[in-house]
């Protein structure tokens, strides 16, 4: 069995976004199950993030790269985090 790979997961959201709330719940479940730390960042608090991702939130970043947007795909996320 290989060693544990440490991943960095960030969920980009904005206030008053029902899809963001759903994504946060689903992301929390997957990351908790796998013991992967994660954080939430508000795109409206950062002009660069807002310019790049503002129309597509929620956005999931894994190790700084865009993994997906608008919804969490739990199996796909698990796969990315167990590589």
Rosetta blueprint (number, residue, H / E / L):
1 X L
2 X L
3 X L
4 X L
5 X L
6 X L
7 X L
8 X L
9 X E
10 X E
11 X E
12 X E
13 X E
14 X L
15 X L
16 X L
17 X L
18 X H
19 X H
20 X H
21 X H
22 X H
23 X H
24 X H
25 X H
26 X H
27 X H
28 X H
29 X H
30 X H
31 X H
32 X H
33 X H
34 X H
35 X L
36 X L
37 X L
38 X E
39 X E
40 X E
41 X E
42 X E
43 X H
44 X H
45 X H
46 X L
47 X H
48 X H
49 X H
50 X H
51 X H
52 X H
53 X H
54 X L
55 X L
56 X L
57 X L
58 X L
59 X E
60 X E
61 X E
62 X E
63 X L
64 X L
65 X E
66 X E
67 X E
68 X E
69 X E
70 X L
71 X L
72 X L
73 X L
74 X H
75 X H
76 X H
77 X H
78 X H
79 X H
80 X H
81 X H
82 X L
83 X L
